[in-house]
């Protein structure tokens, strides 16, 4: 007896089966037959899978490589790859000036102009409403975008922290605007100012659970990292915590926040006597005798970076302080730290933290090759850890087009075109033709 084909399954039963699978398996099921692909790409099924337990069971420590290329006067192209396997995921053509802001719940957010949200799994992207103009006066104006997600409310929110030189000298805080994806109200101003100001070294915001974390500096004159700003996405409440204390006085410090297997981790790169050191700190929770909980920083890994900053070697101190930095944990448990084009890697599998933390040796050190591009081409790359794939399309948060606004625009356009037309002269009838000038012009009625 011949087996029935897979397409003979009822659509409802097939949906109940697919919704229990992880995201990677559903993507493979799309190649089975046309029916399975239609079910997996349906918008209602994608929303159902995004809130299911199977989506929550997906790995939360995948790493993505985002390579951005900007030509002078052209678009900013971004190519997304799976960092471990090297498989390409999608390619985006963003407007000029866009850069990767942060990663949130399977979405990539590009800013700082009109923000763009993309899902590298489905390849869909959504242009969000343009943010309101920056408030305040000043020569120097800064803004930082951060996309967050709240599992309790199932909402995505885009935060913009902005400050100008005059506002910061007067208040020492940043103004905040919030845009909830799918909300027709668009951008709204937060009633309170957030303390401190984001650092200028390019450290992106990081989302852990339903909380956003942003590294901030002390004041306008001293821009070294001093605190970390915590923003609850659901309630939009905020607070600040001091960064870990350094044992020795340091000449320079760079702090990068990232998601370490569901925990907030800080990669603190300090320079003391021209010798760079790197310490990874994680947040720990403890309670006192009264049952009250408090948070503190616990050092987890410590390394020394191989760099000569004395001026006679391969690197100068001023050049080292301006190099881009990033930290992430890849799929295989390798802890990675990037300084410019140098990549340090350490295998965390089988490592047990001890009370006395000493410097650990790196397992591997790589030199990233430089791209063969023209001098006018601006190319940058970054690796985002903590990526969790999702089938949810950002187009699900697209606002419906306003028919009234479209009709009003067309009427204004037609009125402008008619007003620019020269007045037509009345043509005289031929000689010998009788014409009654009092007759009304014929009117055409379209039924």
C-alpha positions as MATLAB code, in Angstrom:
seq = 'XXXXXXXXXXXXXXXXXXXXXXXXXXXXXXXXXXXXXXXXXXXXXXXXXXXXXXXXXXXXXXXXXXXXXXXXXXXXXXXXXXXXXXXXXXXXXXXXXXXXXXXXXXXXXXXXXXXXXXXXXXXXXXXXXXXXXXXXXXXXXXXXXXXXXXXXXXXXXXXXXXXXXXXXXXXXXXXXXXXXXXXXXXXXXXXXXXXXXXXXXXXXXXXXXXXXXXXXXXXXXXXXXXXXXXXXXXXXXXXXXXXXXXXXXXXXXXXXXXXXXXXXXXXXXXXXXXXXXXXXXXXXXXXXXXXXXXXXXXXXXXXXXXXXXXXXXXXXXXXXXXXXXXXXXXXXXXXXXXXXXXXXXXXXXXXXXXXXXXXXXXXXXXXXXXXXXXXXXXXXXXXXXXXXXXXXXXXXXXXXXXXXXXXXXXXXXXXXXXXXXXXXXXXXXXXXXXXXXXXXXXXXXXX';
ca = [
       0.000    0.000    0.000;
       1.445    3.342   -1.053;
       2.055    5.989    1.585;
       0.069    9.201    1.259;
       2.150   12.234    0.272;
       3.132   14.820    2.859;
       0.796   17.289    1.159;
      -2.153   15.125    2.222;
      -1.895   16.394    5.823;
      -4.647   18.856    6.766;
      -3.461   22.431    6.987;
      -4.561   22.782   10.641;
      -2.689   19.625   11.688;
       0.427   20.714    9.802;
       0.362   24.077   11.564;
       0.118   22.400   14.977;
       3.188   20.306   14.128;
       5.330   23.116   12.724;
       4.592   25.529   15.542;
       6.374   23.166   17.973;
       9.633   23.190   16.001;
      12.573   25.579   16.466;
      13.103   28.328   13.932;
      15.979   26.590   12.145;
      13.917   23.438   11.567;
      10.984   25.447   10.212;
      13.278   27.082    7.665;
      14.316   23.612    6.484;
      10.667   22.548    6.271;
      10.030   25.360    3.803;
      12.025   23.340    1.230;
       9.830   20.219    1.528;
       6.831   21.260   -0.568;
       4.732   24.258   -1.527;
       2.095   23.624    1.152;
       4.628   23.582    3.967;
       6.199   26.768    2.669;
       2.815   28.526    2.510;
       2.044   27.550    6.102;
       5.485   28.591    7.409;
       5.456   31.956    5.620;
       1.930   32.880    6.670;
       1.830   35.998    8.851;
      -0.559   34.503   11.411;
       1.638   31.417   11.782;
       4.751   33.568   12.256;
       3.073   35.564   15.019;
       1.894   32.333   16.657;
       5.373   30.799   16.526;
       7.044   33.939   17.899;
       5.034   33.619   21.127;
       5.311   29.840   21.484;
       7.599   27.875   23.775;
       9.543   26.453   20.848;
      10.728   29.941   19.868;
      11.825   30.569   23.455;
      13.804   27.295   23.349;
      15.959   28.509   20.447;
      19.626   29.126   21.106;
      20.236   32.619   22.410;
      23.978   32.853   21.733;
      24.220   32.828   17.963;
      26.595   35.331   16.393;
      26.043   37.371   13.216;
      28.628   39.102   11.067;
      27.380   42.402    9.640;
      29.589   43.914    6.935;
      28.700   47.480    5.915;
      29.960   49.244    2.809;
      29.338   52.919    2.106;
      30.194   54.644   -1.136;
      30.430   58.452   -1.235;
      26.988   59.787   -2.157;
      25.501   56.297   -2.468;
      23.538   53.806   -0.399;
      24.892   51.970    2.613;
      24.910   48.268    1.742;
      24.891   45.776    4.619;
      25.537   42.039    4.209;
      24.571   39.695    7.068;
      26.277   36.314    7.562;
      26.127   33.550   10.147;
      29.462   33.984   11.913;
      30.079   30.302   12.737;
      28.996   28.631    9.493;
      29.748   31.519    7.131;
      26.403   31.161    5.360;
      24.949   34.418    3.942;
      21.558   35.414    5.316;
      20.510   38.619    3.567;
      21.749   41.818    1.933;
      20.232   45.241    2.632;
      20.440   48.512    0.718;
      19.948   51.173    3.387;
      19.783   54.936    2.800;
      23.052   56.887    3.108;
      24.251   57.538    6.641;
      22.710   54.435    8.222;
      24.748   52.270   10.581;
      23.942   49.279   12.722;
      22.502   50.504   16.038;
      21.856   47.272   17.946;
      20.324   43.806   17.832;
      16.976   43.011   19.453;
      14.936   39.792   19.560;
      15.969   38.591   16.114;
      15.797   42.090   14.556;
      18.608   44.338   13.358;
      18.103   48.086   13.828;
      19.895   50.579   11.571;
      20.043   54.296   12.418;
      20.536   57.259   13.033;
      18.333   58.771   10.354;
      14.913   57.258    9.647;
      15.388   53.974   11.524;
      15.168   50.690    9.601;
      14.321   47.348   11.254;
      15.265   44.126    9.461;
      14.822   40.397   10.063;
      17.822   38.615    8.490;
      15.975   35.267    8.482;
      13.054   36.399    6.319;
      14.845   39.314    4.622;
      11.942   41.693    5.393;
      12.646   45.246    6.505;
      10.473   48.095    7.753;
      11.108   51.841    7.599;
      10.009   53.380   10.898;
       8.583   56.917   11.184;
      11.204   59.632   11.182;
      12.112   60.857   14.650;
      11.268   64.454   15.649;
      13.970   67.131   15.342;
      16.512   67.338   18.115;
      15.624   69.726   20.903;
      17.952   72.317   22.353;
      20.734   74.414   20.966;
      24.416   73.725   20.852;
      27.320   73.131   18.542;
      27.597   69.452   19.459;
      24.512   67.230   19.283;
      24.530   63.500   20.020;
      21.877   60.861   19.559;
      21.749   57.115   20.179;
      19.074   54.666   19.028;
      18.231   51.440   20.879;
      15.558   48.908   19.918;
      14.115   46.942   22.847;
      11.601   44.144   23.366;
       9.483   43.300   26.420;
       8.422   39.638   26.787;
       5.740   40.583   29.328;
       3.929   43.023   27.031;
       5.128   41.537   23.700;
       6.001   45.030   22.452;
       8.965   46.388   20.528;
      10.018   49.939   21.379;
      12.613   52.198   19.795;
      14.355   54.626   22.176;
      16.306   57.686   21.108;
      18.636   59.317   23.636;
      19.717   62.770   22.479;
      21.647   65.626   24.038;
      23.337   68.800   22.881;
      26.263   70.638   24.398;
      24.091   73.411   25.884;
      21.532   70.958   27.328;
      24.211   68.797   28.865;
      26.010   71.679   30.543;
      22.700   72.883   31.975;
      21.006   69.631   33.027;
      23.642   66.898   32.715;
      21.028   64.538   31.237;
      19.677   63.215   27.939;
      16.243   63.746   26.426;
      14.408   60.566   25.458;
      11.872   59.914   22.690;
      10.035   56.596   22.395;
       8.307   54.958   19.415;
       6.289   51.767   19.920;
       6.300   49.622   16.803;
       2.784   49.299   15.382;
       1.430   52.244   17.402;
      -0.332   54.843   15.270;
       0.665   57.643   17.670;
       4.241   57.489   16.425;
       6.986   59.169   18.430;
       6.296   60.586   21.881;
       8.475   62.473   24.306;
       9.381   60.755   27.568;
       8.237   62.816   30.573;
      11.581   62.497   32.377;
      15.174   63.154   31.410;
      17.573   60.231   31.667;
      20.703   60.886   33.740;
      24.153   60.976   32.175;
      25.066   60.658   28.533;
      25.996   57.689   26.275;
      29.669   57.232   25.581;
      31.083   58.284   22.228;
      33.272   55.239   21.533;
      30.555   53.351   19.651;
      29.564   50.849   22.342;
      26.109   49.665   21.177;
      23.181   49.159   23.570;
      22.510   45.581   24.609;
      19.183   43.882   25.393;
      19.119   41.195   28.100;
      15.676   39.792   28.840;
      13.377   42.801   28.738;
      15.957   45.375   29.804;
      18.195   47.671   27.759;
      21.668   48.592   29.010;
      23.613   51.632   27.784;
      27.134   52.580   28.877;
      27.262   56.260   29.918;
      30.055   58.725   30.739;
      30.590   61.035   33.687;
      30.043   64.497   32.240;
      30.671   66.598   29.164;
      34.318   67.233   30.008;
      35.247   63.736   31.205;
      33.855   61.248   28.679;
      35.315   58.113   30.195;
      32.742   55.402   31.008;
      31.467   55.727   34.546;
      27.971   54.197   34.840;
      25.567   51.921   33.012;
      22.009   53.021   32.315;
      19.269   50.396   32.764;
      15.949   50.901   30.924;
      12.972   48.613   31.470;
      11.288   48.315   28.071;
       7.801   47.553   29.439;
       7.492   50.353   32.020;
      10.189   52.666   30.551;
      11.551   53.113   34.093;
      15.282   53.707   34.356;
      18.122   53.660   36.879;
      21.924   53.760   36.808;
      24.642   51.568   38.302;
      28.298   52.321   38.836;
      30.818   50.394   36.817;
      33.250   48.012   38.531;
      36.089   49.631   40.440;
      39.541   49.355   38.954;
      42.400   48.131   41.114;
      45.052   50.505   39.771;
      44.761   54.017   38.353;
      44.331   53.649   34.607;
      45.355   55.894   31.754;
      42.442   54.896   29.535;
      39.363   52.670   29.781;
      36.897   51.286   27.218;
      33.744   49.409   28.239;
      31.659   47.134   25.988;
      28.394   45.559   27.183;
      27.100   42.320   25.667;
      24.881   39.320   26.363;
      26.774   36.387   27.896;
      24.359   33.420   27.815;
      21.441   35.478   29.123;
      23.482   37.574   31.588;
      24.784   41.106   31.307;
      28.559   41.120   30.866;
      30.984   44.031   30.638;
      34.276   43.786   28.783;
      36.486   46.417   30.465;
      39.672   47.202   28.548;
      42.053   49.303   30.664;
      45.544   50.644   29.949;
      48.012   51.042   32.825;
      51.630   51.967   32.154;
      51.107   51.311   28.433;
      50.016   47.723   29.110;
      46.425   46.884   28.126;
      44.397   44.527   30.294;
      40.956   43.038   29.731;
      38.536   41.884   32.449;
      35.059   40.445   31.889;
      32.563   41.305   34.647;
      29.123   39.711   35.102;
      26.202   40.845   37.240;
      25.617   38.755   40.368;
      22.695   38.869   42.806;
      22.924   38.433   46.584;
      20.740   39.144   49.619;
      21.436   40.562   53.074;
      20.142   39.453   56.473;
      16.923   41.397   55.939;
      16.084   39.494   52.755;
      16.761   42.450   50.474;
      18.411   41.715   47.138;
      21.276   43.761   45.752;
      23.437   43.567   42.649;
      27.217   43.575   42.442;
      29.882   42.999   39.790;
      31.771   39.720   39.781;
      34.982   39.276   37.717;
      34.799   36.168   35.551;
      37.706   36.255   33.056;
      40.946   38.243   33.013;
      43.448   38.581   30.170;
      46.463   40.606   29.070;
      46.409   41.885   25.493;
      49.553   41.623   23.381;
      50.087   45.219   22.313;
      53.112   47.503   22.433;
      51.957   51.010   23.360;
      55.360   52.465   24.211;
      55.760   54.060   20.800;
      58.655   51.921   19.612;
      56.608   48.903   18.567;
      53.750   48.263   16.196;
      51.151   50.435   17.935;
      50.939   53.840   19.557;
      48.857   54.661   22.616;
      46.794   57.341   20.862;
      46.029   54.945   17.996;
      45.113   52.114   20.347;
      42.581   54.228   22.257;
      40.658   55.029   19.043;
      40.369   51.456   17.726;
      36.862   49.928   17.556;
      36.074   47.228   20.099;
      33.494   44.466   20.375;
      32.870   41.393   22.522;
      30.613   38.389   21.982;
      30.150   34.677   22.686;
      29.813   32.516   19.571;
      27.861   29.280   19.050;
      30.743   27.010   20.120;
      31.357   28.724   23.469;
      34.336   30.774   22.247;
      34.644   34.117   24.018;
      35.757   36.662   21.400;
      37.130   40.173   21.801;
      37.999   42.494   18.958;
      40.462   45.402   19.062;
      40.621   47.002   15.648;
      41.566   44.223   13.197;
      42.912   41.887   15.907;
      40.612   39.145   17.212;
      41.261   37.334   20.504;
      39.478   34.048   21.215;
      39.178   31.981   24.417;
      37.413   28.625   24.832;
      35.022   28.837   27.812;
      33.954   25.175   27.634;
      34.948   23.378   30.809;
      36.077   26.571   32.580;
      35.036   26.828   36.238;
      35.339   30.292   37.822;
      37.450   30.365   40.964;
      37.652   32.811   43.835;
      41.158   34.000   42.915;
      41.059   35.263   39.342;
      44.348   35.283   37.505;
      45.265   36.196   33.945;
      44.331   33.497   31.436;
      46.089   32.741   28.136;
      44.244   33.227   24.877;
      43.556   30.092   22.845;
      43.812   31.876   19.521;
      44.750   35.276   18.164;
      43.811   36.243   14.595;
      44.637   39.174   12.379;
      41.685   40.164   10.190;
      42.820   40.946    6.616;
      42.192   44.431    5.306;
      39.667   44.894    2.508;
      40.980   45.795   -0.943;
      38.815   48.854   -1.570;
      39.263   52.297   -2.996;
      40.308   55.020   -0.533;
      36.895   56.695   -0.853;
      35.010   53.530    0.204;
      34.031   53.325    3.861;
      33.836   49.688    4.982;
      33.218   48.486    8.522;
      32.269   45.172   10.104;
      30.869   44.082   13.434;
      29.832   40.820   15.071;
      26.623   40.748   17.107;
      26.342   38.021   19.719;
      23.223   36.866   21.513;
      21.192   36.616   18.322;
      17.983   34.557   18.539;
      16.391   33.738   15.150;
      12.706   34.435   14.706;
      10.111   34.100   11.959;
       8.344   37.297   12.983;
       8.405   39.809   10.146;
       8.870   43.516   10.936;
       6.174   44.206    8.332;
       3.661   43.020   10.958;
       4.209   46.405   12.671;
       3.684   48.469    9.503;
       1.105   51.210    9.914;
      -1.853   51.202    7.497;
      -1.590   53.915    4.841;
      -3.809   56.921    5.359;
      -6.253   57.128    2.432;
      -7.380   60.602    3.430;
      -3.807   61.901    3.471;
      -3.163   60.346    0.046;
      -6.276   61.938   -1.461;
      -5.459   65.289    0.105;
      -1.947   65.149   -1.366;
      -3.289   64.344   -4.834;
      -5.758   67.255   -4.694;
      -3.002   69.657   -3.704;
      -0.791   68.347   -6.486;
      -3.507   68.692   -9.138;
      -4.355   72.198   -7.936;
      -0.716   73.196   -8.282;
      -0.510   71.751  -11.784;
      -3.656   73.570  -12.903;
      -2.525   76.883  -11.457;
       0.692   76.763  -13.489;
      -1.135   76.278  -16.793;
      -1.326   79.365  -19.056;
      -4.789   80.673  -19.747;
      -6.117   79.217  -23.030;
      -7.534   81.620  -25.558;
     -10.977   80.975  -27.038;
     -10.740   79.859  -30.646;
     -12.945   81.785  -33.105;
     -15.288   79.732  -35.304;
     -14.738   79.578  -39.056;
     -16.216   82.264  -41.239;
     -19.837   81.760  -42.145;
     -20.561   79.555  -39.074;
     -23.349   80.650  -36.801;
     -22.607   80.276  -33.134;
     -24.709   81.086  -30.121;
     -22.246   82.360  -27.506;
     -24.865   82.069  -24.815;
     -25.047   78.269  -25.101;
     -23.508   76.487  -22.162;
     -20.545   74.211  -22.644;
     -21.236   70.528  -22.854;
     -20.609   68.578  -19.688;
     -19.445   64.962  -19.695;
     -20.762   62.757  -16.952;
     -19.034   59.455  -16.244;
     -21.323   56.860  -14.737;
];
